[in-house]
Amino acid sequence: MTEPSNPDRKVTSLRELPQSIEPRHDLWPGIEARLGAIPAAADGATPAQRRAVRMRWLAAAAMVACVAIGVWVGRGLLPGTAGSGVLAVNTNPPQAVQPPVNAVPREVYDPSNALLQELLVNTYQDEMRVLTDVHEASDPGRGI
């Protein structure tokens, strides 16, 4: 073991550092005492192991809850499952209703209709394809 001759001297190179430094006293008895102080469960599991098992159970419970919520929400979005399966027929004839002169027309889009949602997504995808093709065609030296 190489001890520095002057401890206040600044080190300018890694070569000036000693290759190994022995501790002043044996550290193992303190480490062993700390390891022995960790309480073990009846099954021999440490607190860290019990915490990991608890976290796994919580993660599994969260996944089950997410799936249940997804199924619950998804059932309301499917066409034809919102009612009891009985088709209601209106026997009253439709009456003509005149909108006010300055009325703003309402949108007819039904947000819970799966077919309309699919058509909207397809339209957006087609628009993105067209925009990508236009952008690529605008590069000099490249064609469509």
N, C-alpha and C positions, 0 to 999 in steps of 0.2 A: 504494500500500500504506500502510495506516495502522498505525503502531507505537504501542503504548501508552506514554504518557509515564512512568508509574510502574508497573513490573511487579509490585510488591507490593500494588497496590491491588486490592480485591475487586470483582468484576463483579456488579452488581445487576440488569442487564437484558441481554437478548441484543443489543439495539441498540448496546451499548457494545463488543461484540466487533468486530474488524476483518472486513471483507468477504472478504479473501483474504490469505493469508500465503505468501510465497515462501520456498522452502527456502534454507538458507544456501549450499548447493552443489548441483551437478547430481547427481541420484540415478541417472540412467540407466546410467552405466558399471558401478556395483555390481550393478544388476539384470541387466544383460547378462552380466556375469561369472558370476553364479549360474545363469542359464539355460544358459550354455555348459558349465557343470560337470555338468549332468545327462547321464549316459551314455545314448546311443541305441543300440538294438539294430541288427543288420544290416538288419532290415526297416524301421528308422526309428521303431519303437514306443518310447514312454517307459515307465519302470517302472510308472506308474499304469495305462497301457493294457494292459501285460502282466498286471498284477494283476487287472484287470477281466475279461480273457479267461480267466484261470485260474479266477476265481470263477464265470464262466458255465459252464465245464466241470464244476466241482464241483457246481453246482446241478443240471445235467443228470444227472450221475451219481447224485446223491441222489434225484432224481425217479424214475429207472429202478429204483433199489434199493427205493424205497417201493412202486412198482407191483408189482415182483416179490414182495415180502413180502406185499402185499395179495392177490395172486393165490394165493400159497402158503397163506395163512391162510384165504382164502375157499373154496378147494377143500375144505377139511375141514369147512366149515359147510354145504355144499350137501347136500341129501338124496340118498342113493343113490350118492354118489361116494366114500365112505369105503372100500368094499371093492373086490373085483376084478370085481364085476358078477355073480358067481355067488351064487345064493340058497342058503344052507345050510338043510337040512331036518333037524330033530331027529327021529330015528326012535324014540327012547326015550319011553315014556309019561310024562307029568308025575306027579310024586309029591307027595302032599299033605304040606306042611310046616306044622307047628303053631308059631306064634310064641310066644315066652315070654309069660307073663301080664302082666308089667309092661313089655312092649316098646312103644316109641314108634313109631307108623306112619311109614314113610319117604315122602318126596314122590315122586310118579311123574313129575314134570316133567323132560323130557329137554332140557338146554340146547342141544344141537346140532340140534334139530329145527326147521327153518325155518318149518313151518306153525304150530307152537306159539308160536314167537317172534312171528309175524305176528298171531296171535290175541291175544297178550299186549299188543302195541303197540296194536291196535285197541281193546282193553278200556280201556287207559289213556287213549286219546284220547276214547272215549265218556265216561269218568269226568270228564275235564277239561271236556268240553262241558256236562255236567250241572251241574258245580260253577259254571261261568261263567254258565249260565242262572239258577241259584239266586241267585248274587250279583247279577246284573242285576235280577232280580225283586224283590230285597229293597230296592232303591233306591226311596225314596218318589216317587210320581208317575210311575213307569215300570212297564210291564207286561212280560209275557214276549213 
